[in-house]
Amino acid sequence: MKPVKVAWGITGAGHHMRECYRVFKEGKDMGGLKINIFVSSSGEEVLRMYGLLPKLREISRGEYMEEIFFEREQGASFPKAGRFLLKKHDAFIVAPTTSNTVAKIAHGIADSLITNSVAQAVKGGVPLYILPVDISGSLSSEMPYMIDREICRQCEVCPPREICPTGAITDQIDLLKCTGCGDCVDLCEYDAILGGFVELKVRDIDAKNVEVLRSMEGIKVLRGPEDIGELLKKLQGKIRAVK
């Protein structure tokens, strides 16, 4: 059976990040699916914060059409985006997508690995699917680990600081070093290390940019990570039917 070849673009949005990883992993485990991953610079940082960066290898193991491309390695011309002009992929899914990336796409700006890949996908006729994090109203977004300074006792001997494998903990957590392992949380006897969710209001301008995406040729806006799972199943079904 011919494999489905999907490109997954990751931006620096924490909201939906874990759910998107889970859906792509489940799709990969079903078999018959090759996934190329394109990671923006901010996406790489956020993946590390949530402990997901090393897990990408469980989805894309490095073979041809199953590579992981990082923006920091691509230079200013983003040559790997050229694959979309060659129609190497059956679909390009950008998820989760920050409001910044949505705004750039809506206004035709292609100055990053993801936005340049989006432009090439549209030009090459590759079906493009985008999952924005800021659609309308409000949303509950998962936050990386942080220290509540009002609770922290500034202990001279701090077990979380002593155990942190990357040295990310001082009087706060350096999120550029944190790998999201969570080992520090239970070690603080004062429960000063927090994660969890916060309620965020979607800005009007971000909601309007999403509406612009809906009107653009070659782009379909997804409602949530569950849409990705349905899309992957549908793509695999079409390939089987052709076979």
N, C-alpha and C positions, 0 to 999 in steps of 0.2 A: 504494500500500500504506500502510495506517495505521501510523505510527511507534510503536514501543514507547517509553513514557515512564517512565524510571527515575529515582529519587532516590538519590543517593549521599551518605551521611553520613560525614564524616571526623573522627576524634578524634585525640588527641595521642599515638598509639602509633607508634613508629618501626619496630617489627617488622612485616613484611609491607607497609610503606608503598609501597616501590618496586614490589613485585609487584602490589599492588592497582591502582596507577596504570597499570601495563602492561596488565592485564587489561581495565580500562575503556577504555583507549585502543584496544586491539585490537577491542573490541566496537563502539566508535564508528566505527572504520575499516571495519567490515563493512557499515555503512549501515543505515538504517531504525531508528535509535536516537536518542532525545533524552534527554539527561542533565542533570538539575538537581543541583548540588552544594551541600551544606550543610556548612560548615566551622566546627568549634568554635574557640575562642580558642587552646587549646593545639595543636589540629590545624594552625592557620595557622602557628604558630611552628615546629612539626616539619617541615611541608612546606618551609618556607624553609631550614631546616638541611640538608635532603636535596636542595636545589636543584630541588624539584618545584613550588613555588608558581606561578611564571610558566607552567609547562607545563599547568596546569589549563585554560588558554584553548584548548589544542588539543583538549580534550574538550567544554567548554561555552563557546561563543563569545559568549554574551550575549543571544541571541534568546529569545523567550518560551518557557518550559519548558526552556531551556538556560542559565539564569543560574547565577551563583555567589553564594551567600549566606554572608556572614561573620558570626559571632556578634557581633563588636564593632559591627556596623552594625544589629543587630536590636532593640535595646532590651530591656527586662525582660519584655515580653509575647510576644516572638518571633512576630510576626504572620504571617510566611511559613509557619510550621508549620500554619497553617490550610488550606493547600492539600491536606493529607492528609485532612481532613474532607470536602473537596469531591471526593475520589477522582480527583484529577488525575493520579495516578501508577499505573502497573501494578505497581510493586514499590518497596520502600524497602530499600536495602542499606547497612548501617552496617559499614564495613570500612576499616582495622582498628579494633577497638574496645578501648579501654583497660579495665583491671580496674576503674577508678573508675567509668567509664560503665556497665559491666556491673552493678556493685553497685547503682548508682542505679536502673537499669531493674528489676533483680530485686526491689528494695524499693519500687517505685512512686514514685520521686522524679523529678520533671520540672522541673528548675530550670536547664536549659541549652538551647541551641538543639537539640542532638541528642536529649537525653532528652525534651524537650517534643515534638519531632517524632515520636519513637517513640510517645509516649502518644497523639498525635493520629492516627497511622497505625493503631494498634490500634483506637481508637474508630471510625475511618472504614472499617475493614475492608480496609485496604491490606495486601497480603502483605508481611511484614517478615522480613528475613534479617540475621543478625548474625554477624560473624566476630570472636570474641574472640581476643586475643593470648595470654592466660593460660588455657589449658584444663586441662592436667594435666601432671605430671612436670616436665620441664625443656625449655628451648628455647634455640636459638641466635639471638641478636638482633643486627642490624646497628647499630653505634654511629655517631654523627656524628663529625666530625674533632675531634681534641683534641691537646694538646701533652703529651708525656711529660716531666715536669719533671726526671726523673733523667737524661735524655739531652740535653735542651736545654742549650746552652752560653751562653745569654744574650748572643749576639753583639751587639756595638755596632751593626754594620750587619747587619740581618736581612732578607734578600731576601724571605721570605714576608710579613713585616710591610710591607715597602715596596710589594709588588705587590698586596696585598689591596685589592680595590675598595671594600669597605665599612668598612675600618678595624677589622676584627674581631679582629686579632691584636695582643696586647701580650705579657705573659709567659704568657698563656694565650689560648684562643679564646673570644670572647664569642659564644655560640651564638644569642643573640637578634639578632646582627648578621650572623652567618655565613650565606651563601646556598648553601653546599655545593658550590661550583664545583670545589674540589679542586686549584686551580692552585698552592696553596702547598706541596703535598706534595712534589713533585719539586724544589722550590727549596731545601729544607733539606738541606744537605750531610751533616748528622748523622742524618737520618731520624728526627727528633724529633716529626714530625707524623704522627699515626696515625689510622686508621679501623678497619675490620674488624668482627669479630663477637666477642661474649662469650656465655658460657653462663650462663643464669639459671634459678633454681629457681622453679617456680610455687607460690605460697602455697596452703595448704589452703583458706583462706577464699575465694580467687579461684576455685579449682576448684569449690567448693560453689555459688558464685553462678552459674557457668556451668550447673550442673545445674538450678538454679532456672529459668534461662532456657528450658532444654529442656522444662520442664513447663508453661510459660506459653502460654496460648491466643494464636494469631496470630503466634507467633515461631518461626522455624526457625534453629537454630544451624549455621553453616557450619564445615567442618573446615579449609579453607585457601583461598587465592586461586583455585586451579583450580576450586573449586566455583562461584565467581562467573562464570567463563567459561562453564561448562556451563549455569548459570542464565540468563545472557543469551541464549544460543543457544536454550534451551527457550522463553523468553518470545517471542523473535522467531518461532519456529516456530508458536506458538499464534496469534499475530496473523495470520500468513500463512494459517493454516488457516481462521480466521474470515473473512478477506477472500475 
